[in-house]
Amino acid sequence: MKSIADVVANGMCIGCGLCESVSEGRVRMGLTEAGGHRPTSTDFSEAEEATLLASCPGNTVSAREQGDAPVDPIWGAHRSMLMAWSGEPEVRHRAATGGVLTALARHLVDAGEVAFVLHVRADPVAPMRSVWTMSETVDEVLEASGSRYGPVSVLAGMYVALDRGEPFAVVGKPCDLNAVHGLAQVDPRVDKLCVARLTMVCGGTSRFTKSQAVLDEIGYSE
């Protein structure tokens, strides 16, 4: 791709939100008629475009070197595979998938390994929709727990997080973390400050229209 406009036009944008972050909020992410998050404009400076093209998971996706890690024909390179769940019943039964990511994020905050966690939560005004947030306490992490089946743009908050100059964790989809890894190649703050990157198994980006269709089927409005 020669531009972010090409990424969007060719249907490769996954709505991670990095466009909004790199442009410092000048280019906002918006909901399309199809129900996905996309940049509302592609009016970027030359420097912004270069940063985005080096990081955008719609333009470049690369796996980290795994060294001598065993390779499974289905799961790929891996160090270990474990079954796990949170040891706190409230977390295990309130959060998604046994509360593993929530428990890890809470531990990082509680142990002082990070100052905050960059992740997503339900929009307090329109709870079917999602917004990025920065949780500074274990209670805030738990409050924002749970899978968000719809478009999320967690990396719209990436530069806000970096500008704080404090160690932090990020929770996102695998393609979001690929964007974080790409950004680290052009912004040295990423590897210095984003000290933990947590992700879940993902089957692809979900559209808001899918959630809306469920409501339509049972006769509810948003």
C-alpha positions in Angstrom: 0.0 0.0 0.0 1.2 3.5 -0.8 -1.0 5.3 1.6 -3.5 4.8 4.4 -6.2 5.8 1.9 -5.2 2.7 -0.1 -5.5 0.5 3.0 -9.0 1.8 3.7 -10.1 1.6 0.0 -8.9 -1.9 -0.3 -10.8 -3.1 2.8 -7.6 -3.9 4.8 -8.3 -1.5 7.7 -9.1 -3.3 10.9 -10.0 -0.2 12.9 -7.2 -0.4 15.5 -7.3 3.4 16.0 -3.6 4.1 15.5 -4.6 6.7 12.8 -6.3 8.8 15.5 -3.4 8.5 17.9 -0.6 9.3 15.4 -2.6 12.4 14.2 -3.1 13.4 17.8 -6.8 13.3 17.4 -7.1 15.3 14.3 -8.2 12.3 12.3 -11.0 10.6 14.4 -12.2 7.0 14.1 -15.8 6.8 13.1 -18.5 4.1 12.6 -19.2 3.3 9.0 -22.6 2.2 7.6 -21.2 -1.4 7.4 -20.5 -1.2 11.2 -16.8 -1.0 11.4 -14.4 1.6 12.8 -12.5 3.6 10.1 -10.6 6.9 10.0 -13.0 9.6 9.1 -10.3 11.2 6.9 -7.0 10.2 5.4 -5.5 13.7 5.5 -2.1 12.9 7.1 1.2 14.7 7.0 4.1 13.0 5.2 5.7 12.0 8.6 2.4 10.7 10.0 1.8 8.7 6.8 5.3 7.1 7.0 4.7 6.1 10.7 1.3 4.7 10.0 2.4 2.7 6.9 5.2 1.2 9.0 2.8 0.2 11.7 -0.6 -0.4 10.2 -1.6 -4.1 10.4 -3.6 -3.5 7.1 -0.3 -2.8 5.4 2.3 -5.0 7.1 1.9 -8.0 9.4 5.1 -9.7 10.6 5.7 -12.4 13.1 8.5 -12.0 15.7 11.5 -14.3 15.5 10.7 -17.4 17.6 14.2 -18.9 17.6 14.0 -22.6 18.5 10.3 -22.6 19.6 8.4 -25.7 18.4 6.0 -25.2 15.6 2.6 -26.7 15.6 0.9 -27.1 12.1 -2.3 -25.5 13.4 -1.2 -23.1 16.2 2.2 -22.1 14.9 5.3 -21.4 16.9 4.7 -21.6 20.7 6.6 -21.9 23.9 3.9 -23.6 26.0 0.2 -24.2 26.0 -1.6 -24.1 29.4 -5.1 -24.1 30.8 -5.7 -21.2 33.2 -8.3 -19.2 35.0 -8.4 -16.5 37.7 -8.0 -17.7 41.3 -10.5 -15.0 42.3 -14.1 -16.1 41.8 -15.3 -12.6 41.2 -12.8 -12.1 38.4 -13.2 -15.6 37.0 -17.0 -15.4 36.6 -17.3 -11.8 35.8 -14.6 -11.4 33.2 -14.3 -13.3 29.9 -12.6 -16.7 29.4 -12.1 -17.4 33.0 -10.7 -13.9 33.7 -7.1 -14.7 32.6 -6.3 -11.4 30.9 -8.1 -9.4 33.6 -6.2 -11.3 36.3 -2.9 -10.7 34.6 -3.6 -7.0 34.1 -4.8 -6.6 37.7 -1.6 -8.3 38.9 0.6 -5.9 36.9 -1.1 -2.9 38.4 -1.1 -4.4 42.0 2.5 -5.3 41.8 3.5 -1.9 40.6 4.9 -3.3 37.3 2.7 -0.8 35.4 1.1 2.6 36.2 -2.0 1.8 34.2 -3.5 -0.5 31.6 -4.6 0.7 28.2 -7.7 -1.3 27.1 -11.3 -0.9 26.2 -14.6 -0.8 28.0 -18.3 -0.3 27.3 -19.2 3.3 26.4 -20.9 4.6 29.6 -23.3 6.6 27.4 -24.0 3.9 24.7 -23.0 0.6 26.3 -23.3 -1.5 23.1 -20.4 0.5 21.8 -16.8 0.5 23.1 -14.3 3.2 24.0 -10.6 3.0 25.0 -9.7 3.7 28.6 -6.7 3.7 30.9 -7.3 1.8 34.2 -5.0 2.8 37.1 -6.4 0.5 39.8 -7.4 -3.2 40.0 -11.0 -2.2 40.5 -10.9 -0.1 37.3 -9.4 -3.0 35.4 -12.2 -5.3 36.6 -14.9 -2.7 35.8 -13.7 -2.7 32.2 -13.5 -6.5 31.9 -15.3 -8.6 29.4 -15.1 -9.3 25.7 -16.4 -6.5 23.4 -18.1 -8.1 20.4 -18.0 -5.2 18.1 -15.5 -2.6 16.7 -12.9 -1.4 19.1 -10.1 1.1 18.6 -7.9 0.6 21.6 -4.8 2.2 19.9 -6.6 5.5 19.5 -5.2 6.0 23.1 -1.7 4.8 22.3 0.0 8.3 22.1 -1.9 9.5 25.1 -0.5 6.5 27.0 3.0 7.1 25.7 2.9 10.8 26.5 2.4 10.0 30.1 6.0 8.6 30.2 5.1 5.8 32.6 5.3 2.0 32.2 1.9 0.5 31.0 0.3 -2.6 29.7 -2.0 -2.8 26.7 -4.8 -5.3 26.1 -5.9 -5.8 22.5 -6.5 -8.1 19.6 -3.5 -9.8 18.0 -3.6 -7.4 15.0 -3.6 -4.5 17.4 -0.5 -5.8 19.0 1.1 -6.2 15.6 0.5 -2.5 15.2 2.2 -1.9 18.6 5.2 -4.0 17.5 5.4 -2.1 14.2 5.2 1.3 15.9 8.1 0.2 18.2 10.3 0.2 15.1 9.8 3.9 14.6 9.1 5.2 18.1 11.6 4.0 20.8 9.2 5.0 23.5 7.0 1.9 22.8 9.5 -0.7 23.9 10.6 1.4 26.8 7.1 2.1 28.2 4.7 -0.5 26.8 6.2 -3.3 29.0 3.3 -5.8 28.8 1.2 -6.7 25.8 -1.7 -9.0 26.4 -4.0 -10.5 23.8 -6.7 -13.1 23.3 -7.6 -15.6 20.6 -9.4 -13.6 17.9 -11.6 -14.8 15.0 -11.6 -11.4 13.2 -12.9 -7.9 13.7 -16.6 -7.8 14.5 -19.0 -5.3 13.0 -21.5 -3.3 15.0 -24.2 -4.3 12.5 -23.9 -7.9 13.7 -24.8 -6.8 17.2 -27.6 -4.6 15.9 -29.0 -7.6 14.0 -29.4 -9.6 17.2 -31.3 -6.7 18.8 -33.5 -6.4 15.7 -34.3 -10.2 15.9 -35.5 -10.0 19.5 -37.3 -6.7 19.0 -35.1 -4.3 21.0 -33.6 -1.0 20.1 -30.1 0.0 21.1 
